[in-house]
Every structure is written in structure tokens, then in C-alpha cells.
Amino acid sequence: MALFGRKKTTIGLDIGSGLIKVAVIDHGRGDPQLVKVAIAPLLADAIVEGEVMDPGIVADAIRTALASAGIKGKGVVTAVGGRDVIIKKIQIDRVKEAQARELIRWEAEQHVPFDMESVELDFQILDPTADGLEMSVLLVAAKRDLIEGKLRLLTDAEVAPSIVDVDAFALHNAFEINYPDAMNGVVCLVNIGHEVTNINILDDGVPLLTRDIAVGTRRFREDLQRERGLSVEEADALLQGYDRSPHLQAITESRGEEIAVGLERAAAFLASSSRSASKLKAAYTCGGGSRVPGLNEALSARLRLPVEQANPLQRLHVRDGAFDSLVIDDVAPLLMLPIGLALRQVA
């Protein structure tokens, strides 16, 4: 299939629980170039804990975001994630890829805690040219209901998907192009969203483990409302601002503790189930929560690791007018996932 005719553009669509985000990337001029970004707010509780509660509202927001980006009726790259997606590095007998495809379902039965009749499977051989009797394979399994639900939502929004990716891989795509030095050793990319924080651990650039924690900016806001008596607007202003506030310190420490514990448990599980003895050397944050004043510092102090906010525009060329009236510094932390999706070239 041609890439939208002769136009070498890819549209990344990130359907979050608080915002719909669109990124459009042109692949036709050498290095990828970000040509358009659009963001549409989503009414509260339209998506709760990853489940779409009101498909009509979400579909309308998708149409609004795509229209703001000047896109109509084109294919998009979107993704699925959460507890119904399993990513695992496994070892299998070294065979050719065609034979591996035949073996992978049997192997998956040993590693995936889902009914094999209800999942979609894929894999990638990580060391195709290596010697030895075994080879490393990255196994991916997603519940079919999850994928079909995403496809129904896109149909409601009158959008045709070109690719349904996995959140962790899309985040990795954007992270890798902007932080090539982080592709050595074990690092963690922490995507702090509205309701959920995604923990993605990479070893030498390979995403090996993903975990979700039910902590996001919504919890921060609710804490500020309950404990400090702030309104929704006042709480959001603090969370999205640039200045630390005494109101925030205790909350960033307590919620940061939850995120740090989740990260430590994920890293410990990986260490116990992997042949790699490497320790986590750094963490990078993205998503709306990464801009909460003082949170990265609280995580760094708790983890005793360097923690920095990852910028999906660090090395990506941005065309003039890509952001229109949006403030780049405000929205850049939100764009790691949609940019990662748009970096996929549709064959």
C-alpha cells in the first residue's frame, strides 16, 4: 500500500483519557519533519481507566483534533496499551523467521496469561545474525477485544487506521530518535498521563518490560482539591505551571513515591527474570505529569538516579507553523506518544 499516494506523511493519533493528540510527520525530505500538531480536550470521564465510557464524545473529539490539523479521511497510526498488552523477551531455538512464526504460538502459551484464542500475536527476532543454539525474541500479545474496540472507535470517528501499534513501541520510537545516547544500558521511560503512568524499561534500546500504575495527573489534582481546598482550575494551574508551590511539595513526594515504587518493582522483576545484570542507570519522564513542578526532582531523590524530562522535539526538525497558536514548551511533554506513532512509515 502506498503511503497516502505520493505524500510521505504519517498521522499519529494518541487517544488519551484527558486529551486527543495528533502529530503529522513528513518522511519525504530525508530526516523526518514534524509538520503539524493538534490537541483537543476530552470531557471528564469520557474515558476512565482506559475504558471508553462514551464513544460518541470521544469520536467527536477525534474529529475535532484531526480537523484542527487539517486532516480529513486519511489513515492514521494509533496504538493500544495497558494490562491487556504483554511484551516479553524470550529465548527460543534458533530457527529461520518462517519457522519461528510457526513456533511462536506454542511458545506464547508458556509466557502469556491470556487465552490464546483471544489474542493477536507478533514478534521480532532481536539477534537474527548471532550464532548459538538459541535466539532472543521480543514477543507481543494483545487481547483481540482491545484492538477491536479501538477499531470501532475509529470507525465511529470516520477514520481509517493504517497501523495499530503498541504504546510502548511508539514511545520508544520517539525516545530513540531524540535520545540516541540512552540506547546503551538499562534506562526507564516513564509516561505520566492523566489517569495512568506507563513504565517502560529498555535494555540497550530494546523495550523489555512495561508496567502501568494507576497514578496520573488526575490524582495529583484530586489531592490538591481535597487536601488544600483548591478548585479544579487552581489545581490545574499549579500542576501545569512552572513554579513550585508549598501546596505541591507533599503531594509530589507522596505520588512520586508511588511512581518510584512501581518503577523499582518493575526493574527488580526484570532483573530476576533476565540474564542481564545491568542496573537501571537513568529515568526519563514524559506525558503531562512530567511537567508537574518538582516531580522529577522528587523522583530523582527517591530513586537515587538521574531523572530528566524527555523532550520529543530534542532532535526532531519542526516546520514553521507546526504548532499554530499552541505554546511549544507547554505541549511538547504531551507529544512523545503521538510523535512516536507518526514516526512509523506505512508500507
Long-range contacts (C-beta under 8 A, 24 or more apart in sequence): 1-162, 1-346, 1-347, 3-27, 3-345, 3-346, 3-347, 4-74, 4-75, 4-346, 8-345, 9-35, 10-77, 10-162, 10-341, 10-342, 10-343, 10-344, 10-345, 10-346, 11-66, 11-69, 11-71, 11-74, 11-75, 11-76, 11-77, 11-342, 12-76, 12-77, 12-78, 12-170, 12-337, 12-338, 12-339, 12-340, 12-341, 12-342, 12-343, 12-344, 13-62, 13-65, 13-66, 13-76, 13-77, 13-78, 13-159, 13-338, 13-341, 14-78, 14-79, 14-337, 14-338, 14-341, 15-47, 15-58, 15-62, 15-78, 15-150, 15-153, 16-42, 16-47, 16-193, 16-194, 16-337, 17-42, 17-46, 17-47, 17-48, 17-49, 17-50, 17-193, 17-194, 17-195, 17-196, 17-216, 17-218, 18-42, 18-193, 18-194, 18-195, 18-217, 18-218, 18-288, 19-194, 19-288, 19-334, 20-58, 20-61, 20-62, 20-64, 20-65, 21-65, 21-334, 21-335, 21-337, 21-338, 22-65, 22-66, 22-68, 22-69, 22-71, 22-338, 23-335, 23-338, 23-339, 23-341, 23-342, 24-69, 24-71, 24-342, 25-339, 25-342, 25-343, 26-319, 27-345, 31-317, 32-177, 32-316, 32-317, 32-343, 33-316, 33-317, 33-318, 33-319, 34-313, 34-316, 34-317, 34-318, 34-319, 34-322, 34-339, 34-342, 35-319, 35-322, 36-69, 36-70, 36-71, 36-322, 37-69, 37-322, 37-323, 37-324, 37-326, 37-331, 37-335, 37-338, 38-65, 38-66, 38-68, 38-69, 39-65, 39-68, 39-326, 39-331, 39-334, 40-64, 40-65, 40-68, 47-195, 48-195, 49-195, 49-196, 49-214, 50-81, 50-82, 50-195, 50-196, 52-149, 52-153, 55-152, 55-153, 55-156, 56-156, 58-153, 58-156, 58-157, 59-153, 59-156, 59-157, 59-158, 60-157, 62-153, 62-154, 62-157, 62-159, 63-157, 63-158, 63-159, 66-157, 66-159, 73-158, 73-159, 73-160, 74-160, 75-159, 75-160, 75-161, 75-162, 75-346, 76-154, 76-159, 76-160, 76-161, 76-162, 76-341, 77-161, 77-162, 77-163, 77-165, 77-170, 77-341, 77-342, 77-344, 77-346, 78-150, 78-154, 78-161, 78-163, 78-164, 78-165, 78-341, 79-164, 79-165, 79-166, 79-167, 79-169, 79-170, 79-337, 79-341, 80-142, 80-146, 80-147, 80-150, 80-164, 80-165, 80-166, 80-167, 81-166, 81-167, 81-168, 81-198, 81-210, 81-212, 82-146, 82-167, 82-196, 82-212, 83-212, 84-114, 84-142, 84-143, 84-145, 84-146, 85-140, 85-141, 85-142, 85-143, 85-146, 85-166, 85-167, 85-168, 85-210, 86-111, 86-112, 86-113, 86-114, 86-139, 86-140, 86-141, 86-142, 87-138, 87-139, 87-140, 87-166, 87-168, 87-207, 87-208, 87-209, 87-210, 88-112, 88-138, 88-139, 88-208, 88-209, 89-126, 89-136, 89-137, 89-138, 89-139, 89-206, 89-208, 89-274, 90-136, 90-137, 90-139, 91-134, 91-135, 91-136, 91-137, 92-134, 92-135, 92-137, 93-133, 93-134, 93-135, 94-132, 94-133, 94-134, 94-135, 95-135, 97-125, 97-128, 100-125, 100-135, 100-137, 104-137, 104-139, 107-137, 107-139, 108-139, 108-141, 111-139, 112-139, 112-141, 114-141, 114-143, 118-143, 118-144, 118-145, 119-143, 119-144, 120-144, 120-147, 126-206, 138-206, 138-207, 138-208, 140-166, 142-166, 162-346, 163-344, 163-346, 165-341, 165-344, 167-191, 167-198, 167-210, 167-337, 168-198, 168-200, 168-207, 168-210, 169-207, 169-340, 170-337, 170-340, 170-341, 170-343, 170-344, 171-198, 171-200, 171-286, 171-336, 171-337, 171-340, 172-200, 172-202, 172-205, 172-207, 172-340, 173-340, 173-341, 173-343, 173-344, 174-312, 174-316, 174-335, 174-336, 174-337, 174-339, 174-340, 174-343, 175-202, 175-284, 175-286, 175-310, 175-312, 175-336, 175-340, 176-205, 177-315, 177-316, 177-343, 178-310, 178-311, 178-312, 178-313, 178-314, 178-315, 178-316, 179-284, 179-310, 179-314, 180-315, 182-282, 182-284, 185-278, 185-281, 186-267, 186-270, 186-276, 186-278, 186-279, 186-280, 186-281, 187-280, 187-281, 187-282, 187-283, 187-284, 188-263, 188-266, 188-267, 188-280, 188-282, 188-283, 188-284, 189-283, 189-284, 189-285, 189-286, 189-310, 189-336, 190-259, 190-263, 190-283, 190-284, 190-285, 190-286, 190-287, 190-290, 190-299, 191-285, 191-286, 191-287, 191-336, 191-337, 192-216, 192-217, 192-259, 192-285, 192-286, 192-287, 192-288, 192-289, 192-290, 192-292, 192-295, 193-217, 193-287, 193-288, 193-289, 194-218, 194-288, 197-259, 197-262, 197-287, 197-289, 198-287, 199-262, 199-263, 199-266, 201-266, 201-267, 201-270, 201-280, 203-270, 203-274, 203-276, 203-278, 208-270, 208-274, 209-266, 209-269, 209-270, 211-262, 211-265, 211-266, 213-258, 213-259, 213-262, 215-255, 215-258, 215-259, 215-262, 216-288, 216-289, 217-288, 217-289, 217-292, 219-255, 220-251, 220-252, 220-255, 220-289, 220-292, 223-251, 223-254, 223-255, 224-248, 224-251, 227-251, 238-293, 239-291, 239-292, 240-288, 240-291, 240-330, 241-293, 242-293, 243-293, 244-293, 244-294, 245-293, 248-292, 248-293, 248-294, 249-294, 252-292, 252-293, 252-294, 252-295, 252-298, 253-298, 253-302, 255-295, 256-295, 256-298, 256-299, 256-302, 257-302, 259-299, 260-299, 260-302, 260-303, 263-303, 264-303, 280-305, 281-305, 281-306, 282-306, 282-307, 282-308, 283-307, 284-308, 284-309, 284-310, 285-309, 285-310, 286-310, 286-312, 286-333, 286-336, 286-337, 287-333, 287-334, 287-336, 287-337, 288-333, 288-334, 290-333, 291-330, 291-333, 309-333, 310-336, 312-336, 312-339, 312-340, 313-339
